[in-house]
Structures are given as structure tokens and as C-alpha cells.
Amino acid sequence: MNTISCIRMEADIQQINRCREIIADRSDEIENLSNGLAMIGNGVRLKILYLLYLESRLCVCDLSDVLGISISAVSQHLRKLKDRSFIQAEKEAQTIYYSLNEDIQHLLLPFLTILGVEAVIEKT
């Protein structure tokens, strides 16, 4: 087994200290981003976010029909997304519609673009 080892002649202490400071100063933001990425790392939740981006708003029944999973399973994913403020809910009569939280779209856009959002938007 090959072991990778550092062969530097001399450490740049200023660089190391600067990097440590940057990481320490941004630890909360890094943790929040990491948790957010883990949240959308789930395939079903990413599909839900993608659909909400494309359609603006959908109800749990719509999502269940499109994804082919139970309403209960969709509801669990929606709850997690709502708890993390990825989505918001709006009630109309007996139906609750879900939509993306506008503040989170900047985080999602790079990933949704990879999925081809631009091509889908151009078709509509």
C-alpha cells in the first residue's frame, strides 16, 4: 500500500495560521452549508426541490403522484425541508401548497442548473 506523505522542506506558518483563522471565523457558515448540502443530498428531497423550482408550487398529492411514492413519505421529506427553511407552505381552503423559500434559491441554483433547468424553462 502506498502511503502519501508530505515532503515539504519548510512550513509556511503564516499561511497555516491564516487558514486556521479563516476556518475558525467561518465555522458556523461552513457547518450550516454542510447541513444544507446533506439535506439536498437525498435524491427524493432534491427531486422535490427541483419540481418546486420548475412549477413554483405543488401540493403533497401532486408530489406523491409525480414521484410515485406515498403521501406519507412525501410529507416526511416536506417536513424536513420546511424545518430547514428550504420550503414554505401556504394553505388554500383544504389544500396546502409548498414552494421554495426565495432566500434559499441562490444555494440551489447551481445544482438545479446541472439538472437542466435552463432547458426546461426555455420549453415552457
C-alpha positions as CSV (number, residue, x, y, z in Angstrom):
1,M,0.0,0.0,0.0
2,N,1.4,3.4,-1.0
3,T,1.4,5.9,1.8
4,I,1.2,9.6,0.8
5,S,3.4,11.7,3.0
6,C,4.2,15.4,3.0
7,I,7.7,16.2,1.7
8,R,7.8,19.9,2.2
9,M,11.0,21.4,3.3
10,E,9.6,24.1,5.4
11,A,6.1,25.0,6.6
12,D,4.6,28.4,5.9
13,I,3.5,29.2,9.4
14,Q,1.8,32.5,8.3
15,Q,-0.2,30.6,5.7
16,I,-1.2,27.9,8.1
17,N,-2.2,30.4,10.8
18,R,-4.2,32.4,8.3
19,C,-6.0,29.4,7.0
20,R,-6.8,28.3,10.6
21,E,-8.2,31.7,11.3
22,I,-10.4,31.7,8.2
23,I,-11.8,28.3,9.1
24,A,-12.4,29.3,12.7
25,D,-14.1,32.6,11.6
26,R,-16.4,30.7,9.2
27,S,-17.1,27.6,11.2
28,D,-20.8,28.4,11.7
29,E,-21.3,29.1,8.0
30,I,-19.4,26.0,7.0
31,E,-21.5,23.9,9.3
32,N,-24.8,25.4,8.0
33,L,-23.7,24.9,4.4
34,S,-22.7,21.3,5.1
35,N,-26.0,20.6,6.8
36,G,-27.9,22.2,3.9
37,L,-25.9,20.2,1.3
38,A,-26.6,17.0,3.3
39,M,-30.3,17.8,3.3
40,I,-30.4,18.2,-0.5
41,G,-28.1,15.2,-0.9
42,N,-31.1,12.9,-0.6
43,G,-32.5,12.1,-4.0
44,V,-36.2,12.4,-3.1
45,R,-35.7,15.8,-1.5
46,L,-33.6,17.0,-4.4
47,K,-36.4,15.9,-6.8
48,I,-38.9,17.8,-4.7
49,L,-36.9,20.9,-4.7
50,Y,-36.3,20.6,-8.5
51,L,-40.1,20.2,-9.1
52,L,-40.9,23.2,-6.8
53,Y,-38.4,25.3,-8.7
54,L,-39.9,24.3,-12.1
55,E,-43.6,24.5,-11.1
56,S,-43.4,27.3,-8.4
57,R,-45.8,25.4,-6.1
58,L,-47.2,21.9,-5.6
59,C,-49.3,20.1,-3.0
60,V,-48.3,16.9,-1.4
61,C,-50.7,14.9,-3.6
62,D,-49.1,16.3,-6.7
63,L,-45.7,15.4,-5.5
64,S,-46.8,11.9,-4.5
65,D,-48.3,11.3,-7.9
66,V,-45.2,12.6,-9.8
67,L,-42.7,10.8,-7.6
68,G,-44.7,7.6,-7.3
69,I,-44.2,7.4,-3.5
70,S,-46.8,7.6,-0.7
71,I,-48.2,10.8,0.6
72,S,-46.8,9.9,4.0
73,A,-43.3,9.6,2.6
74,V,-43.6,12.9,0.7
75,S,-44.9,14.6,3.9
76,Q,-41.9,13.4,5.8
77,H,-39.5,14.9,3.3
78,L,-41.5,18.1,3.1
79,R,-41.4,18.4,6.9
80,K,-37.6,18.1,6.9
81,L,-37.3,20.7,4.1
82,K,-39.6,23.0,5.9
83,D,-37.8,22.7,9.2
84,R,-34.6,23.7,7.5
85,S,-36.4,26.7,5.7
86,F,-35.9,25.3,2.2
87,I,-39.6,25.5,1.5
88,Q,-42.6,27.3,2.8
89,A,-46.3,26.3,3.0
90,E,-49.4,28.2,2.0
91,K,-52.9,26.9,2.8
92,E,-55.7,27.5,0.3
93,A,-59.0,26.1,1.5
94,Q,-58.2,22.5,2.5
95,T,-55.0,22.2,0.4
96,I,-51.5,23.1,1.5
97,Y,-49.2,24.2,-1.3
98,Y,-45.5,24.1,-1.0
99,S,-43.0,26.4,-2.7
100,L,-39.3,27.2,-2.5
101,N,-38.2,29.7,0.0
102,E,-36.8,32.5,-2.1
103,D,-33.8,33.0,0.3
104,I,-32.6,29.5,-0.5
105,Q,-32.8,29.6,-4.3
106,H,-29.2,31.0,-4.6
107,L,-27.9,27.9,-2.9
108,L,-29.9,25.6,-5.1
109,L,-29.5,27.3,-8.5
110,P,-26.1,25.8,-9.3
111,F,-27.4,22.3,-8.6
112,L,-30.7,22.8,-10.5
113,T,-28.8,24.2,-13.4
114,I,-26.8,21.0,-13.6
115,L,-30.2,19.2,-13.8
116,G,-31.0,21.3,-16.9
117,V,-33.4,23.9,-15.5
118,E,-32.5,26.3,-18.3
119,A,-33.6,23.8,-21.0
120,V,-36.8,23.1,-19.2
121,I,-37.6,26.8,-18.7
122,E,-37.0,27.5,-22.4
123,K,-39.5,24.9,-23.4
124,T,-42.3,26.4,-21.3
